[in-house]
Amino acid sequence: MPPFTTAWWPGWGAADMCGIAGLVDPTLREDELTHRVAAMVATLVHRGPDDQGLTAARGAAIGMRRLSIIDIHGGNQPIFTEDASIAVVQNGEIYNFAALRTELEASGHRFRTRSDTEVIAHAYEEHGAVTGMASLHGMFAIAIWDSRTHTLVLARDRLGKKPLYFAHDGRRVVFGSEIKALLAADPALGTVDDEALVPYLRYGFVPEPRTMYRHIQVVPPGHVLTFQDGRLTVTQYWHPIPPDGDAAPKTFESCLEELDALFVDAVQERLVSEAPLGLFLSGGLDSSIVTAYAARASRAPVRTFTIGFDHPRWDESKDAARVAAHFGTDHHELTLHERDVERTLPETLFALAGAFDQPFGDPSALPMYHVSQLAAEHVTVILGGDGADELFGGYSTYRGVAFADWFRRLPLAALAPALARLTAVTLRWKRYELLRAAKVLDDSLLPFEDLYLRKKTILRAPQLERLLSAELRPQVLGTEPPAWIPPDVATILRGSASRVQRMGYGDLRFGLLNDMLVKVDRMSMAHSLEVRSPFLDHRIVEFALRLPAAWKVRRQTTKYALRETVRGVLPAATLSKPKQGFNVPLREWLCGSLASLTDDLLLGSDLLPRELFDHTGVEALLAAHRERRADHSDAIWLLLSYAAWRSTRTASPSPDHLRSRRLVRAGSSRGTTPTDD
């Protein structure tokens, strides 16, 4: 008799991109484990609308929801080894599964499906937890239950593209792809950690491995977690290579050749799908590169998706249309109008808060939500350009620190002519570029770790002290920002590599991990859409970290090596287009039609509790922005996101519930102190 009893529910098909969940608790009966994990899985239907499965054994149960992509009719999870002693569920894609399968079959393993998930089970059986997971190339969050040794194994991909949360109390482990799954297993895990509010307001997110919940953590990227007999062990199976220009290709030409070959392979791997596939196309360099390589590898026109705005300064839809026409794509475009945002803001805020499960302050989540919704109407899998800026020096801050490095190396006698040259150059720059250069020179006197954290901070100490209650203000001074930075990032920031290399490493391991990848995963999976990122193939990551700074930023040109690799492939206007970023016209919206709605949403005492926030400070901030005395759009969005998340924690969360919290202050003048609900 096999060690597992397995339950299946009928669905529309099967898949590999999923939501996973599980519980290991030796004190619970099998039926109770099954009941709890079924409730956990039910919260993840958006991550896998096509099928669901659950298996329970003595002391453990694991389950999943599945989105059909590879081996649609034969890859139902959980998947087992031949003797049914090892069960696996995964959220993700293993791109090298075919090669691994060939190796494992040569070692005597027998397969029953074409699914990449079955490869995981046999790789673990053959090599063990750490080596087995290190053999996988892809994006994944994996759970393995080994009934032979009563061991739970949790693993997360190298860059953290797929999420995996867990709670551990010495007796049991609860895990899931999203926080809501853990709360379904045990609502007591929902105790809020108010100390996490300060780092959230600093950075716009709660840095991993902590969350906004006191008892819930994140499995670190590139790590394996094992739980056996009450003992929890965490092992790192992949270490990002520190910046080291000495290990770079010998010549710049060989660098371009190697980068081209790596990207051809990375894109081709991510085009493998039995489900409809498309591309995000913003019109910027990164998504245009992905489009170019995908179009070259595809026999039929690829589908592309973009979002535009009714504010010309923020609209890149014409740039996207140019690239789409150049490569003959099947192009789809959505324009986001201010009036539509105003009409749907309560519903959208609630949807975002429900998808993130904790406050998330990046306003670009809004267009990502809508463009994912557009794409999901046509495709199931989509490729994006995330990671290129961090790896190849794409942000304007890289240009600034590269200039500061050059300036600081000048001998004293050369400073005067250098400043004269700087003045001549900056006359051709936009005014903000001149101010940015001056600011960089000033900041260059700081220790680089402090400079980096300053660049990443949205709200600094004086602003926080004005917004937070008297009880929380001591935390602003008592919580040093470096405490929230991963140790390896802190080490690199204090190292001897160039500032461009150090900043890139920090952005990869801090900003990308906690912000960009979280945004892309939650907003896409909210619409049952899988996003794949060729630039984040770990081989490209390792290659990029070895490149010298001069090959990333040259004469104030960002992503120099990347641009040279595709010169002659992309339209000239795309190659020379300044970076715009995936942003929204938030300042304009919050000064215009959204101002009244925002005031009402934020000044309800139950959404921004007075034990945490100073409402006088909040109202002063709103007034200053509304009257255009300062741009506080990022701070206001932080508060809106926090308020929406608080609303999801009420007894009856809904868009109508959030809307009902708006204060009606008819006849009152702006700038008065609000009353409680």
C-alpha positions in Angstrom: 0.0 0.0 0.0 1.5 3.4 -1.0 2.4 5.8 1.9 0.1 8.5 0.5 -3.6 8.9 0.1 -4.3 11.3 -2.8 -7.3 13.5 -3.5 -8.1 15.1 -6.9 -10.8 17.5 -8.0 -11.9 17.8 -11.6 -10.7 20.9 -13.4 -10.3 22.2 -16.9 -6.8 20.7 -17.5 -3.4 20.7 -15.8 -0.3 22.9 -15.5 3.1 23.7 -14.0 2.8 27.4 -13.0 0.9 27.1 -9.8 0.2 28.1 -6.3 1.5 25.6 -3.7 0.7 25.2 0.0 1.2 22.7 2.8 1.4 21.8 6.4 3.6 19.5 8.4 2.2 18.9 11.9 2.6 15.4 13.6 -0.1 16.2 16.1 -2.9 16.4 13.5 -4.9 13.5 12.0 -4.7 13.0 8.3 -8.3 14.2 7.8 -7.6 17.4 9.6 -4.4 18.0 7.6 -6.4 17.4 4.4 -9.1 19.8 5.5 -6.6 22.6 6.4 -4.5 22.3 3.2 -7.6 22.2 1.1 -8.6 25.5 2.6 -5.1 26.9 1.9 -5.2 25.7 -1.7 -8.6 27.3 -2.2 -7.1 30.8 -1.6 -4.7 30.3 -4.5 -7.2 29.7 -7.3 -6.0 32.8 -9.2 -2.5 31.3 -9.5 -3.9 28.1 -11.0 -7.4 28.1 -12.3 -7.1 24.9 -14.4 -6.7 22.1 -11.8 -6.0 21.3 -8.2 -4.5 18.4 -6.2 -3.7 17.4 -2.7 -1.9 14.5 -1.0 -1.8 13.7 2.7 0.5 11.3 4.6 1.2 10.7 8.3 1.9 14.1 9.7 2.0 16.1 6.4 -0.1 17.3 3.5 0.8 19.3 0.4 -1.4 20.7 -2.3 -1.5 23.0 -5.3 -3.5 24.9 -7.9 -2.2 24.5 -11.5 -2.1 26.7 -14.6 -1.7 24.6 -17.7 1.5 25.3 -19.7 3.6 22.2 -20.2 2.3 18.6 -20.5 -1.2 20.0 -20.2 -3.0 16.6 -20.0 -0.4 14.6 -18.1 1.4 16.7 -15.6 -1.1 16.7 -12.7 0.4 17.5 -9.3 1.4 16.3 -6.8 3.8 14.1 -8.7 5.5 11.1 -7.2 8.5 8.9 -7.6 8.0 5.3 -8.8 7.4 3.9 -5.3 5.2 6.9 -4.3 7.5 7.6 -1.4 8.4 11.1 -2.5 5.8 13.7 -3.5 6.4 17.1 -5.2 4.5 20.2 -5.9 6.0 23.3 -7.6 5.2 26.8 -8.7 7.4 27.6 -11.7 9.2 26.3 -14.8 12.3 24.2 -15.0 13.8 25.2 -18.3 16.5 22.4 -18.4 14.1 19.6 -17.5 14.6 17.7 -20.8 18.3 17.5 -20.4 17.9 16.5 -16.7 15.4 13.9 -17.6 17.9 12.3 -20.1 20.6 12.2 -17.4 18.2 10.7 -14.8 16.8 8.1 -17.2 20.4 7.0 -17.9 20.8 6.5 -14.1 17.8 4.2 -14.1 14.9 6.5 -13.2 11.6 5.9 -15.0 9.1 8.7 -15.9 5.4 8.5 -16.3 4.7 12.1 -17.6 6.4 14.8 -19.7 6.1 17.3 -16.9 9.1 19.3 -15.6 7.8 18.7 -12.0 8.5 14.9 -12.3 12.2 15.8 -13.0 12.3 17.5 -9.6 11.2 14.4 -7.7 13.9 12.2 -9.4 16.6 14.8 -9.1 15.9 14.9 -5.3 15.9 11.1 -5.1 19.2 10.9 -7.1 21.2 13.8 -5.6 19.5 14.9 -2.4 18.0 18.3 -1.5 20.8 20.8 -2.0 22.6 19.3 -5.0 19.2 18.3 -6.6 17.9 21.8 -6.4 21.2 23.3 -7.6 20.8 21.2 -10.8 17.6 23.0 -11.8 17.6 26.0 -14.1 14.5 28.1 -14.0 12.1 30.0 -11.8 10.5 27.9 -9.0 9.1 27.5 -5.5 9.2 23.8 -4.6 7.8 21.6 -1.8 8.9 18.0 -1.4 7.6 15.5 1.2 9.8 12.5 1.7 7.8 9.9 3.5 10.8 7.6 4.0 12.5 10.1 6.3 9.5 12.3 7.2 11.3 15.3 5.8 9.8 18.4 4.2 12.0 20.2 1.7 11.2 23.8 0.5 13.3 25.4 -2.2 13.3 28.7 -4.1 14.9 29.7 -7.3 18.2 31.6 -7.4 16.8 35.1 -8.0 13.6 34.8 -6.0 11.3 35.1 -9.0 8.7 32.8 -7.4 7.5 33.5 -3.9 7.5 31.1 -1.0 6.4 32.0 2.6 6.6 29.8 5.7 5.9 29.9 9.5 7.7 27.6 11.9 7.2 27.2 15.7 9.4 24.2 16.5 6.6 21.7 16.1 5.2 22.4 12.7 5.8 24.2 9.4 3.2 25.9 7.4 4.1 27.2 3.9 2.5 28.6 0.8 3.0 30.7 -2.4 1.2 33.6 -0.8 0.6 34.8 2.8 -3.2 34.3 2.5 -2.7 30.6 2.2 -0.9 30.5 5.6 -3.6 32.6 7.2 -6.2 30.1 5.9 -4.4 27.3 7.8 -4.1 29.3 11.0 -5.5 32.8 11.4 -3.3 33.2 14.5 -0.4 33.7 12.1 -1.9 37.0 11.2 -0.5 39.0 14.1 0.8 42.2 12.6 4.4 43.3 13.2 4.0 47.1 13.6 7.8 47.4 13.7 7.8 46.6 10.0 5.9 49.8 9.3 9.0 51.9 9.4 11.0 50.0 6.8 7.9 49.8 4.6 7.6 53.6 4.7 11.3 53.9 4.0 11.5 51.7 1.0 7.9 50.9 -0.2 8.2 47.3 0.9 9.1 45.1 3.9 12.5 43.7 3.0 12.9 39.9 2.9 13.0 37.6 4.8 10.6 39.6 7.1 7.0 40.3 6.3 4.3 42.6 7.8 3.3 39.5 9.9 5.3 38.7 13.0 5.3 34.9 12.6 5.6 34.7 8.8 8.9 34.7 6.9 10.1 34.3 3.3 12.3 31.4 2.1 15.4 33.2 0.9 16.2 33.0 -2.9 18.8 30.4 -3.8 18.2 28.5 -0.6 16.8 25.1 0.5 14.9 24.7 3.8 14.5 21.2 5.3 12.3 20.3 8.3 12.7 16.9 10.0 11.9 15.9 13.6 11.2 19.5 14.6 14.5 20.7 13.3 14.7 23.5 10.7 17.8 23.8 8.5 18.4 26.5 5.8 21.1 25.9 3.3 22.2 28.2 0.4 22.8 26.4 -2.8 23.6 29.3 -5.1 25.8 32.4 -4.3 25.7 35.4 -6.6 29.2 36.0 -7.9 30.5 39.3 -6.4 31.4 42.0 -8.9 34.9 41.3 -10.3 36.1 43.0 -13.5 39.1 40.7 -13.6 36.9 37.7 -14.5 35.3 39.5 -17.5 35.7 38.4 -21.1 39.1 39.4 -22.5 37.8 41.8 -25.1 34.7 43.9 -25.5 34.0 42.2 -28.8 34.0 38.8 -27.1 31.7 40.2 -24.4 29.1 41.1 -27.1 29.4 37.7 -28.7 29.0 35.8 -25.5 26.1 38.0 -24.4 24.3 37.5 -27.7 24.7 33.7 -27.4 23.5 33.7 -23.8 20.4 35.7 -24.7 19.5 33.6 -27.7 19.5 30.6 -25.5 17.6 32.2 -22.6 14.8 33.5 -24.9 14.5 30.2 -26.7 14.1 28.3 -23.5 11.4 30.7 -22.3 9.4 30.3 -25.6 8.7 26.7 -24.8 5.0 26.5 -24.0 1.9 24.5 -24.9 -0.2 27.5 -23.9 -0.6 30.9 -25.9 2.5 33.1 -25.4 3.2 36.8 -25.8 5.5 39.7 -24.7 5.3 42.8 -22.6 6.5 45.7 -24.8 6.9 49.1 -23.2 8.8 50.7 -26.1 12.0 50.9 -23.9 15.3 49.2 -24.6 14.8 46.1 -22.5 11.4 44.8 -23.6 12.4 45.8 -27.2 15.4 43.5 -27.0 13.3 40.6 -25.7 10.9 41.3 -28.6 13.7 41.3 -31.2 15.1 37.9 -30.0 11.6 36.3 -29.6 10.5 37.5 -33.1 13.7 36.0 -34.6 13.1 32.7 -32.9 9.3 32.5 -33.7 7.8 31.3 -37.0 4.6 33.2 -36.5 4.2 36.9 -35.4 4.6 37.2 -31.7 1.9 39.0 -29.6 2.9 42.1 -27.8 1.1 44.1 -25.1 1.6 47.7 -23.9 -0.1 50.3 -21.8 -0.3 54.0 -22.4 -1.5 57.1 -20.5 -3.5 60.2 -21.3 -0.6 62.3 -20.1 1.9 62.6 -22.9 5.0 62.9 -20.6 4.4 59.4 -19.3 3.1 57.7 -22.4 5.4 55.3 -24.3 2.7 53.7 -26.5 4.1 55.3 -29.7 7.5 54.0 -28.9 6.1 50.5 -28.4 4.1 50.8 -31.6 7.3 51.6 -33.5 9.0 48.5 -32.2 5.9 46.3 -32.9 5.8 47.6 -36.5 9.5 47.0 -36.9 9.2 43.3 -36.0 5.7 42.7 -37.3 4.2 41.7 -34.0 0.5 41.2 -33.3 0.3 44.3 -31.1 -2.3 45.1 -28.4 -2.5 48.4 -26.6 -4.5 49.8 -23.6 -4.7 53.4 -22.6 -5.3 54.2 -19.0 -7.3 57.4 -18.6 -7.4 59.5 -15.4 -11.2 59.4 -15.3 -11.1 55.6 -15.3 -8.6 55.5 -12.5 -10.7 57.8 -10.5 -13.8 55.8 -11.0 -12.2 52.4 -10.1 -9.6 53.5 -7.5 -11.3 51.8 -4.5 -11.8 48.6 -6.3 -8.2 48.7 -7.7 -6.6 49.5 -4.4 -8.5 46.6 -2.8 -7.5 44.2 -5.6 -3.8 45.2 -5.3 -3.8 44.9 -1.5 -5.5 41.5 -1.8 -2.9 40.3 -4.3 0.2 41.5 -2.3 -1.2 40.4 1.2 0.8 43.2 2.8 1.5 46.9 2.1 3.3 47.4 -1.2 4.1 51.0 -2.2 5.4 50.9 -5.8 2.8 52.8 -7.8 3.9 51.0 -11.0 1.9 48.1 -9.7 -1.2 49.9 -11.0 -0.2 49.8 -14.8 1.3 46.3 -14.3 -2.1 45.2 -13.0 -3.9 46.6 -16.0 -1.5 45.4 -18.7 -1.5 41.9 -17.1 -5.3 42.0 -17.3 -5.0 42.9 -21.0 -2.5 40.2 -21.8 -4.4 37.5 -19.9 -7.3 38.0 -22.3 -5.1 36.6 -25.1 -2.2 34.6 -23.7 -1.2 32.5 -20.7 2.5 33.0 -20.8 4.4 36.3 -21.3 8.0 37.4 -21.5 9.3 40.6 -19.9 12.4 42.7 -19.7 12.9 42.7 -15.9 16.5 42.7 -14.6 18.4 44.4 -17.4 18.7 47.8 -15.6 20.2 46.2 -12.5 22.6 43.9 -14.4 23.8 46.2 -17.1 23.7 49.7 -15.5 20.4 51.1 -16.8 19.2 53.5 -14.2 20.2 57.2 -14.2 21.9 56.7 -10.8 24.5 54.5 -12.4 25.4 57.4 -14.7 25.7 59.6 -11.6 27.9 57.3 -9.6 30.1 56.6 -12.7 30.6 60.4 -13.0 31.3 60.7 -9.3 34.0 57.9 -9.6 35.6 59.7 -12.5 35.5 63.1 -10.7 37.0 61.8 -7.5 40.0 60.3 -9.3 41.0 63.6 -10.8 44.1 65.3 -9.3 43.6 68.7 -7.7 45.2 70.6 -10.6 42.6 69.1 -13.0 39.5 70.0 -11.0 39.1 73.5 -12.5 39.2 72.4 -16.2 37.0 69.5 -15.3 34.4 71.7 -13.7 34.5 74.0 -16.8 34.0 71.0 -19.0 31.1 69.8 -16.8 29.5 73.2 -17.1 29.7 73.1 -20.9 28.3 69.6 -21.0 25.4 70.2 -18.6 24.2 73.2 -20.6 23.0 70.6 -23.1 21.4 68.5 -20.4 17.9 69.0 -19.0 17.9 71.1 -15.8 17.2 68.1 -13.6 20.3 66.4 -14.9 22.5 69.3 -13.9 21.0 69.3 -10.4 21.4 65.5 -10.3 25.1 65.8 -11.2 25.6 68.4 -8.4 23.8 66.1 -6.0 25.9 63.2 -6.9 29.1 65.2 -6.3 27.8 66.1 -2.8 26.7 62.5 -2.1 30.0 61.1 -3.2 31.5 62.3 0.0 29.3 59.9 2.0 30.3 56.3 2.7 28.8 54.3 -0.2 26.6 52.2 1.9 24.9 55.3 3.3 24.7 56.8 -0.2 23.0 53.6 -1.6 20.4 53.5 1.2 19.7 57.2 0.7 19.0 56.6 -2.9 16.6 53.8 -2.1 14.7 55.7 0.6 11.3 57.1 -0.2 10.6 58.7 3.2 13.6 59.9 5.3 13.6 60.4 9.1 12.2 63.9 9.2 9.3 63.0 7.0 8.6 59.8 9.0 8.6 61.7 12.2 5.9 64.0 10.9 3.7 61.2 9.7 4.0 58.7 12.6 2.5 58.8 16.0 4.5 59.8 19.1 4.6 56.1 20.1 6.3 55.1 16.8 8.7 58.0 16.4 11.5 56.4 18.5 11.6 53.6 16.0 12.6 56.0 13.2 15.8 56.7 15.1 16.1 53.3 16.7 15.9 51.2 13.5 19.1 51.7 11.4 18.5 51.1 7.7 21.5 48.7 7.3 19.8 46.3 9.5 17.3 45.6 6.7 20.0 45.0 4.0 21.1 41.4 3.4 24.5 40.7 4.8 26.0 39.9 1.4 24.7 43.2 0.0 26.2 45.1 2.9 29.5 43.4 2.3 29.5 44.3 -1.4 28.5 47.9 -0.7 31.5 48.3 1.6 33.8 46.5 -0.9 36.4 47.7 -3.4 34.6 47.2 -6.7 33.5 50.2 -8.7 30.4 52.1 -7.5 28.5 51.1 -10.6 29.2 47.4 -9.9 28.4 47.7 -6.2 25.1 49.6 -6.9 24.1 47.0 -9.5 24.7 44.2 -7.0 22.6 45.9 -4.4 19.8 46.7 -6.8 19.7 43.0 -7.9 19.7 41.6 -4.4 17.6 44.3 -2.7 15.5 46.4 -5.0 14.7 43.8 -7.7 14.0 41.0 -5.2 11.7 43.0 -2.9 10.1 45.3 -5.4 10.2 44.5 -9.1 9.8 40.7 -8.9 7.1 40.9 -6.2 5.2 43.4 -8.3 5.4 41.4 -11.5 4.5 38.0 -9.9 1.5 39.3 -7.9 0.0 41.5 -10.6 0.4 38.8 -13.3 -0.8 35.9 -11.2 -3.8 37.9 -10.1 -4.9 37.4 -13.7 -3.5 33.8 -14.0 -0.7 35.0 -16.2 2.9 33.6 -16.1 5.7 36.0 -16.7 9.2 34.8 -17.7 12.3 37.0 -17.6 15.2 36.1 -20.0 17.5 38.7 -18.5 17.2 36.8 -15.1 18.6 33.6 -16.5 21.2 32.9 -13.8 23.9 32.4 -16.4 23.3 35.9 -17.7 23.3 37.2 -14.1 26.6 35.6 -13.4 28.0 36.9 -16.7 26.8 40.5 -16.1 28.2 40.6 -12.5 31.7 39.9 -14.0 31.6 42.9 -16.4 33.7 46.0 -15.6 31.8 49.2 -15.0 33.2 50.8 -18.1 31.3 48.3 -20.2 28.1 49.1 -18.5 28.3 53.0 -18.4 30.5 54.7 -21.0 30.6 58.5 -21.5 27.2 58.8 -19.7 25.6 56.1 -22.0 23.9 53.5 -19.8 23.7 49.8 -20.7 26.5 50.3 -23.2 27.3 46.6 -23.8 23.7 45.8 -24.1 23.1 48.6 -26.6 26.1 47.5 -28.7 25.0 43.9 -28.7 21.7 44.8 -30.5 23.0 47.7 -32.6 21.6 47.2 -36.1 18.8 45.0 -34.8 16.6 47.6 -33.0 15.3 50.8 -34.6 17.8 53.6 -34.1 15.2 55.7 -32.2 14.8 52.8 -29.7 18.5 52.5 -29.1 18.9 56.3 -28.4 15.7 56.7 -26.4 16.3 57.9 -22.9 15.1 55.7 -20.1 11.6 56.5 -19.0 10.7 53.7 -16.6 7.4 52.0 -16.1 5.7 54.8 -14.2 2.3 56.4 -13.9 1.4 60.2 -14.0 0.7 59.9 -10.2 1.7 63.5 -9.3 -0.8 64.9 -11.9 -3.6 62.5 -10.9 -3.2 63.2 -7.1 -3.3 67.0 -7.8 -6.3 66.6 -10.0 -9.4 64.5 -9.9 -8.0 62.0 -7.4 -7.2 64.6 -4.7 -10.6 64.6 -3.0 -10.9 60.8 -3.2 -7.4 60.4 -1.7 -8.1 62.8 1.2 -11.2 60.9 2.1 -9.6 57.5 1.9 -6.6 58.4 4.0 -8.2 60.4 6.8 -10.5 57.7 8.2 -9.1 56.8 11.6 -9.6 53.1 11.2 -7.6 53.0 7.9 -4.6 54.9 9.2 -4.9 54.1 13.0 -4.1 57.0 15.3 -1.9 54.8 17.4 0.4 54.5 14.4 -0.1 57.7 12.4 -0.3 61.5 13.2 -3.3 62.7 11.2 -2.2 66.3 11.4 1.0 65.3 9.6 -0.9 63.3 7.1 -3.3 66.1 6.3 -0.4 68.6 6.0 1.3 66.3 3.5 -1.9 65.9 1.4 -2.5 69.7 1.4 1.1 70.5 0.3 0.8 68.1 -2.6 -2.7 69.2 -3.6 -1.6 72.8 -3.6 1.5 71.8 -5.7 3.9 73.2 -3.0 5.7 69.8 -3.1 5.6 66.5 -4.9 4.5 63.9 -2.3 3.0 61.5 -4.7 5.2 58.5 -3.7 4.4 59.1 0.0 0.7 59.4 -0.7 0.7 56.1 -2.6 2.5 54.5 0.3 -0.3 55.6 2.6 -3.0 54.6 0.2 -1.5 51.1 -0.1 -1.2 50.7 3.6 -4.8 51.9 4.1 -6.1 49.5 1.5 -4.2 46.6 3.2 -5.8 47.5 6.5 -9.1 47.4 4.9 -8.5 43.8 3.7 -8.0 42.7 7.3 -11.5 43.7 8.4 -14.3 41.2 8.9 -16.0 41.9 5.6 -13.3 43.1 3.1 -14.7 44.3 -0.3 -14.3 47.2 -2.6 -17.6 48.6 -1.3 -16.3 48.3 2.3 -13.2 50.3 1.3 -15.4 52.9 -0.5 -17.6 53.2 2.6 -14.7 54.3 4.7 -14.4 57.6 2.7 -15.2 60.6 4.9 -18.0 62.8 3.7 -16.9 66.3 4.8 -19.4 68.3 2.8 -19.1 72.0 3.5 -15.8 71.6 5.4 -12.8 73.6 4.1 -9.6 71.9 3.0 -6.9 71.9 5.7 -9.2 71.4 8.7 -8.5 68.6 11.1 -10.7 65.5 10.3 -13.0 63.9 12.8 -13.2 60.2 13.5 -15.7 58.0 11.6 
